[in-house]
Amino acid sequence: MIIWLLLAIILVIFALQNVVTINVKFFFWELTDVPLPLVILLSLLLGAIAMALISWPRTFKLRRTIKSLEKKITELEESNSSQSKEIKEDHNNFGPRIEGDTNTRLFED
């Protein structure tokens, strides 16, 4: 927010110091006596819009990919958790024991 405010102040200072009017020709159109800051601001705005339109499909695709990968991570973490539990249960059920004693373990966890 502060950056935008600083940029706005700089733009106002620029506009006040450059009250020059220019003629703009574009293909068959011609505009006369257009303030220079207006031309610069419109050029900047059109460039920003063009870049946003160009980058939007890629951004959308990347967001979909991120969402898909986050879902896959969640599934893998759940699978890992359940497999870890199974391994611990198997270790507890089938771990080595001292002969004749069903409650004593040879190796403690």
FENHUQUI-V116996 format. One record per residue. N is the residue number from 1. RES is the residue in three letters. PHI is phi as a letter, one per 20 degrees, with the letter a starting at -180 (none if undefined). Layout:
# FENHUQUI-V116996
N RES PHI
N RES PHI
This chain:
# FENHUQUI-V116996
1 MET none
2 ILE f
3 ILE f
4 TRP f
5 LEU f
6 LEU f
7 LEU f
8 ALA f
9 ILE f
10 ILE f
11 LEU f
12 VAL f
13 ILE f
14 PHE f
15 ALA f
16 LEU f
17 GLN e
18 ASN c
19 VAL e
20 VAL f
21 THR d
22 ILE c
23 ASN d
24 VAL d
25 LYS d
26 PHE b
27 PHE l
28 PHE e
29 TRP e
30 GLU b
31 LEU d
32 THR d
33 ASP l
34 VAL e
35 PRO f
36 LEU g
37 PRO f
38 LEU f
39 VAL f
40 ILE f
41 LEU f
42 LEU f
43 SER f
44 LEU f
45 LEU f
46 LEU f
47 GLY f
48 ALA f
49 ILE f
50 ALA f
51 MET f
52 ALA f
53 LEU f
54 ILE f
55 SER e
56 TRP g
57 PRO f
58 ARG f
59 THR f
60 PHE f
61 LYS f
62 LEU f
63 ARG f
64 ARG f
65 THR f
66 ILE f
67 LYS f
68 SER f
69 LEU f
70 GLU f
71 LYS f
72 LYS f
73 ILE f
74 THR f
75 GLU f
76 LEU f
77 GLU f
78 GLU f
79 SER f
80 ASN f
81 SER f
82 SER f
83 GLN f
84 SER f
85 LYS f
86 GLU f
87 ILE f
88 LYS f
89 GLU f
90 ASP f
91 HIS f
92 ASN f
93 ASN f
94 PHE d
95 GLY f
96 PRO f
97 ARG c
98 ILE f
99 GLU g
100 GLY n
101 ASP d
102 THR e
103 ASN d
104 THR e
105 ARG e
106 LEU f
107 PHE c
108 GLU e
109 ASP f
